[in-house]
Amino acid sequence: MVDLDVVEGNVRRMQYLARSSGKALRPHAKTHKSLLLARLQLEAGAVGVCAQKVSEAEVFVKGGVRDVLVSNEVLGSNKARRVAELNSLGSRVGVAVDSVRGVEVLENAASDLSVEVPVLLDVDVGMHRCGVSPGNASSVLAAISKARHLKLEGLMGYDGHSGSLSAESREWEVRRGWRTLEEVSRQAGSVGLRVEVISVGGTPTAHLWAGTEATELQPGTYVYNDAHQVELGVAREEEVSAFVVAQVVSSSGGRAVLDVGTKGVSVDQGYPLVVSHPGATVASMSEEHTVLTAQLRLEERVVLVPRHVCPTVDLWDEFVAFRGGRAVGKVRVDARGRSGEIDGDGGDALEDPSRRGEVLVLGMPRRRHPIVSHTLEWTFLSPESTSPQSQGGLVRRPSTGS
């Protein structure tokens, strides 16, 4: 479930951070995987979006997003050809590269279709996952300079490792990462390549990169936020906008069992937090069950906040959108699980939010919790008592009258 009022506030704040620091904002769409939310971000001023897979980029381009950066290495002739095809359709779909072979594969695909593919040299700024170091960047830069169908637009540096560090350590890592990017930028200039874009950061460090000479920020989690961002001090409790709602299916002996498990909430960064029932904690989780240390009634609804929202979103086909405590529709998670060709035709249309004859309506606030202040209390209305509000592909607030 997603609170669109909170989402819009999060989008405005990050856009303001980018604009006030003279940076372009390219949000990472792997968090929401939604055309609706991508359009909301673009309308707020984002220059484009990031995607993590070619298949995600295909979904967003097909849905009308014309500027996408695949912030990941693309190898394999089929995937490279699909990138070239997207560029041949008039979209700008850039790709990260960190190897001579990656340059060769993209060059061959672009040459076959006689198109130009923009690339960013991926630089390792401390995560030690993908990216070149100053010591091995020269060979990749040389390969790019010789490629007739690739255009180096600049550099990219992702510091995902900073999400597990203290605030002081994150600041130090950003300074070190910037020095690395400066060194690689100088190397690019020495072989006649111009660095116009330096695209960096994630949600935990966007405010720090805003103080550097980077040109573009690419945070993703901020649109929803999660328990981990609150614990880091990056987001406030009231800026969490995505929740998972479960129901008690068994209760005895001071424990309650919910009908959602690891197939509905990611646990890669720990168990979710229970925000609807202060004092209740998660004792264990399995595929389709979550056991709480609490005595709750059967059929009682429980609201959870994931610790890591990005992989949690990818577990769902759609989410219920609400405003002002009222459900306003269902929204497809368009790029969920993308690993192959496109199917479907996008997803900005809202569907009837009814479920088995009932529409879920949220009343808030009810109680305060250490993580999320706008704890949700569930009630039910008949389907006729509320309806989706849609305009131009974006959910709008219901009219309050003239």
C-alpha angles and dihedrals in degrees: 000000000000130000103216093193090061092042091056091049091051091049093050093049095051092045089052091050091053096043095045091052094046095250132134115235120224106173119208107245094196086089099060102014087199130131089205093058093040089057090048090054092047092049088053091057109275113150093218140310139268122236125191098211135036089239090057090050089053091055093051095044091048088050092056104269105136102186117055132160116203094212092199139073115273118206128161123071095248095055092043091052091052089054090051091048092053090053090048089060092062099264124122107235113171127191136206117236132188104164141056089237091054089053091049094050093050093044092053093050094046091047092053090057096034093235134130118240119200116225136190120206107237110226124198104235095178108301093097094213112102128351140074126271123223087258096061103026096094097073093051092046090051091052091050092049090056096046110102096197101042126079121201106222095175146279136316129202126182120192103190090150090070091073090079096048134090119261091256092049092048090055091050092048092052091052091049092046091052091053089053092051091049091053093050090046090056090051091052090053091051091063094045099262119136119219108212099158131045107183116189153151145034134238096285093053106028092104090052096048087049086071094057131073092261112131102211138035123207110189119156115173094061092081090069105006120198142209092282093057090050091050090051090053091240095114133032123235093252092053093069107106107169124076139169116222120205137174131231109248099169132022132176143122096023096308134100126200120213128206095237128075141158090318088065104032125037115233099186089115097032141286120321121255122250106229103168095061115042111217095025115117135182112258098178143343135209132175098290104007139067120194117211129195094234140092105239135164122260111264091018112144121236127196119215131191113208119229089218113030100181099070090036091061090053090061093065133069093207143355134223110243121209140179129196090358095306127110111239103177150308122280125200121237089227101189097040113147094351112179103132142031125328120271127174126032107263129279121247095119116098117228128211105285093213118121118194090336097312133101117207115229124188126214118197153223103023107142135001121242127189091247109030119029096190096066112183129237115196126222132159135236132183116263091252093060096071137021139187116278112211135166129167093343094303127099110247131200113264112257116263093202134262 
